[in-house]
Amino acid sequence: MRRPQLLGILLVALLSLITVAEAQEKAPRFTATSLSGATFTSDSVAGKPVLIQFWATWCPHCRDDQPVVDGIARDFVKDGLVVLAVNSAEPEATVKAYLAKHPRACEVVLANNTNLVKEYAPPGLPSYVMINRDGDIVAMQDGAGGLPALQNLLSRAGLGASAASSTRNVSPSPTGPKAADGASAKVIEITGGQSAATSKPVPPTVFILRNGEKLEVNHYTISGGSLHVDVQGKQRTIPLTDLDLKATTAANHERGIDLKIPTNPGEIFLGF
């Protein structure tokens, strides 16, 4: 299944990016067996909304969102919501050891016990897919966003009205991408625009460090005075003071990218 493509977007004061399909498409058929032994299929969840979280035990932003996702699983069970936390590709022993210390309220599924990872090919972690009661994909989210972003996903499936209670006892995490003053930032919905076949591909954004290291990335977050990037599957946090801003700006200008660096501590820039 081809995910909607987002090209060259820089967003300010966001908690996350929500991709809303221009024309809702049916979710691919799937099977998933959780560590508890429960089996879920496209047929067994028919008529129920489904929230899928792709995560890993090593992912700090996944841990930031975990209390929110688990709270949603508890609060919306009465509405028939099925929450599946699909581990990306870790061994069963690793996941079980993590859950022994950090138990989850939702169903946890290993990658080798489902076809969901293959079908959605999440570009990073965490990633989310929201499916409504009709079996349509109504929204996708790449990256952690906390309660406001997940409320937006739920609302797409008709569950947003009561979502405020889902994490009433959860404090915002200081490591997740949120507004510095703690206020809820506006989540902007962006459609795919021109098709990939007719639009010009956007080159990766380049960041040049003072030590001469050069990073080329397609996804990044700038918040709290730091650059957050995924390089070859590894999350890196780089202080903005380590960047050669002049060389970085010039290099991106040559690629036709107008790179902006936040100057207000309440701003968050996401690049996709």
C-alpha positions in Angstrom: 0.0 0.0 0.0 1.4 3.4 -0.9 1.3 6.0 1.8 0.4 9.6 0.9 3.5 11.6 0.1 4.4 14.9 1.7 7.0 17.0 -0.1 9.1 19.8 1.2 7.0 21.0 4.2 8.3 23.1 7.0 5.8 23.7 9.8 6.1 26.1 12.7 4.7 25.6 16.3 3.5 22.1 15.7 3.3 19.1 17.9 3.3 16.7 15.0 2.2 16.4 11.4 -1.1 14.7 10.5 -1.5 13.5 7.0 -5.1 13.2 6.0 -5.8 11.2 2.8 -7.3 13.4 0.1 -9.7 10.5 -0.7 -10.1 8.1 2.1 -8.8 4.6 1.1 -9.6 1.3 2.6 -7.2 -0.1 5.1 -5.3 -3.2 3.8 -6.4 -6.5 5.1 -4.4 -7.7 8.1 -3.9 -10.2 10.8 -2.2 -9.6 14.1 -1.6 -11.8 17.1 -0.7 -10.0 20.3 1.6 -11.2 23.1 -1.5 -11.9 25.2 -2.6 -14.4 22.6 -5.5 -12.4 21.2 -5.9 -12.5 17.4 -7.1 -9.5 15.4 -8.1 -9.5 11.8 -9.8 -7.1 9.4 -12.9 -9.1 9.8 -12.8 -9.3 13.6 -12.5 -5.5 14.0 -15.1 -4.7 11.4 -17.3 -1.9 12.7 -14.7 -0.8 15.2 -12.3 2.1 15.1 -8.6 1.0 15.2 -5.6 3.0 16.3 -2.2 1.4 15.3 1.0 2.6 16.9 4.3 1.5 15.5 6.9 1.7 18.2 10.2 0.3 19.7 11.5 -0.1 23.2 14.6 2.0 22.4 12.6 4.9 21.0 12.5 7.8 23.5 9.6 9.5 21.7 7.6 6.3 21.8 8.1 6.2 25.6 6.9 9.8 25.7 3.6 8.9 23.9 3.1 5.6 25.8 1.1 7.0 28.7 -1.1 8.9 26.3 -1.7 5.9 24.0 -2.4 3.6 27.0 -4.8 6.1 28.5 -6.7 6.2 25.2 -6.9 2.4 25.2 -8.4 2.4 28.6 -10.8 5.3 28.1 -12.2 4.4 24.7 -12.7 0.6 25.2 -16.3 1.4 25.8 -16.5 2.9 22.3 -15.1 -0.2 20.8 -11.7 1.3 20.0 -9.0 -1.3 19.3 -5.4 -0.1 20.0 -2.6 -2.1 18.6 1.0 -1.3 19.6 3.1 -2.9 16.9 6.7 -3.3 17.8 8.9 -2.5 14.8 11.3 -5.5 14.7 12.7 -6.3 18.1 13.1 -9.8 19.5 10.3 -11.1 21.7 12.7 -11.4 24.8 13.6 -7.7 24.4 10.0 -6.6 24.3 8.9 -8.8 27.2 11.7 -7.5 29.3 10.7 -3.9 28.6 7.0 -4.7 29.3 7.9 -6.3 32.6 9.1 -2.9 33.8 6.8 -0.7 31.7 3.5 -2.6 31.2 1.1 -1.4 28.6 -2.7 -1.1 28.6 -3.1 -1.9 24.9 -2.4 -5.0 22.9 1.3 -5.4 22.0 2.1 -7.1 18.7 5.5 -8.3 17.4 6.4 -7.6 13.8 6.7 -11.3 13.0 3.2 -11.9 14.2 1.5 -9.5 11.8 1.6 -8.1 8.3 1.0 -4.5 9.5 4.6 -3.5 9.3 4.9 -4.7 5.8 1.6 -3.0 4.7 2.3 0.4 6.2 6.1 0.5 6.1 6.3 3.2 8.9 9.0 5.8 7.9 10.0 6.4 11.5 9.0 5.8 15.1 6.5 6.3 16.5 4.1 6.3 13.6 0.3 6.1 13.8 -2.5 5.0 11.6 -6.2 5.8 12.4 -8.9 3.6 10.8 -12.6 4.4 11.2 -15.5 2.1 11.8 -16.0 1.7 8.0 -12.5 0.4 7.6 -11.1 3.6 6.0 -7.7 5.1 6.7 -8.7 8.6 8.0 -5.4 9.9 9.2 -1.7 9.0 9.6 0.9 10.6 11.9 4.6 10.3 11.8 6.3 11.3 15.0 5.3 11.8 18.6 2.8 14.6 19.4 1.3 13.8 22.7 -2.4 14.2 23.6 -3.4 17.0 21.2 -2.1 15.2 18.1 -3.7 11.9 19.2 -6.9 13.7 19.9 -6.9 14.9 16.4 -6.4 11.3 15.1 -9.3 10.1 17.3 -11.6 12.9 16.1 -11.0 11.7 12.5 -12.7 8.5 13.5 -15.5 10.2 15.4 -14.0 9.8 18.8 -12.6 13.2 19.4 -15.4 14.6 21.6 -14.5 12.8 24.7 -10.7 12.5 24.1 -9.8 15.1 26.7 -10.2 12.6 29.5 -7.8 10.0 28.0 -4.7 11.3 29.7 -6.0 13.4 32.5 -3.4 12.2 34.9 -0.4 12.3 32.6 2.1 15.2 32.7 3.6 16.4 29.5 7.0 14.9 28.8 9.9 17.3 28.5 11.6 15.3 25.8 8.7 15.1 23.3 8.1 17.7 20.6 5.8 20.2 22.3 5.5 23.9 22.7 8.0 25.2 25.2 5.4 27.0 27.3 3.3 23.8 27.6 0.4 25.2 25.7 -1.3 23.1 23.0 0.0 24.0 19.6 -2.1 24.0 16.6 -2.0 20.9 14.5 -2.2 21.8 10.8 -3.7 19.3 8.4 -2.0 19.1 5.0 -3.2 17.2 2.0 -0.9 15.6 -0.5 -1.1 18.3 -3.2 0.3 17.4 -6.6 0.8 13.7 -7.3 4.3 12.3 -7.0 4.3 11.6 -10.7 4.0 15.3 -11.6 5.8 17.1 -8.8 9.5 17.6 -8.6 11.2 15.5 -5.8 12.4 17.6 -3.0 16.1 16.9 -2.0 17.0 16.1 1.6 17.8 18.9 4.0 21.5 19.2 4.8 22.9 20.1 8.2 26.6 20.9 8.5 28.2 20.7 11.9 31.0 22.8 13.1 33.2 19.7 13.2 32.7 19.3 9.5 30.2 16.4 9.7 27.5 16.6 7.1 24.0 15.1 7.6 21.4 14.7 4.9 17.9 14.0 6.2 14.3 13.9 5.0 12.7 14.2 8.4 13.8 16.4 11.3 12.5 18.4 14.3 14.0 21.6 15.7 12.8 22.4 19.2 14.2 23.4 22.6 17.4 24.6 21.1 18.2 21.2 19.5 18.0 19.4 16.2 16.4 16.0 16.4 17.1 13.7 13.4 17.0 10.0 12.5 20.3 9.0 10.8 20.4 5.4 9.5 17.8 4.3 12.0 19.4 6.0 15.0 17.9 9.0 16.8 20.3 11.9 17.3 19.9 15.1 19.3 22.3 17.8 18.2 22.5 21.2 20.0 22.0 24.1 17.6 25.2 25.6 18.9 27.0 22.6 17.2 25.6 23.6 13.8 27.5 25.8 11.3 24.4 27.8 10.6 26.0 29.9 7.8 27.2 26.9 5.9 24.0 25.0 6.5 21.8 27.8 5.3 24.0 28.3 2.2 24.0 24.5 1.4 20.2 24.3 1.6 19.8 27.5 -0.5 21.7 25.8 -3.3 19.1 23.0 -3.1 16.2 25.4 -3.3 15.4 24.9 0.4 14.6 27.9 2.5 15.7 26.5 5.8 14.6 28.4 8.9 15.9 28.1 12.4 13.4 28.9 15.2 14.4 31.9 17.3 11.4 31.8 19.7 11.6 29.0 22.4 7.9 28.3 21.8 8.4 27.4 18.2 8.9 23.9 16.8 9.9 23.3 13.2 9.3 20.0 11.5 10.7 19.1 8.2 9.2 16.4 5.9 
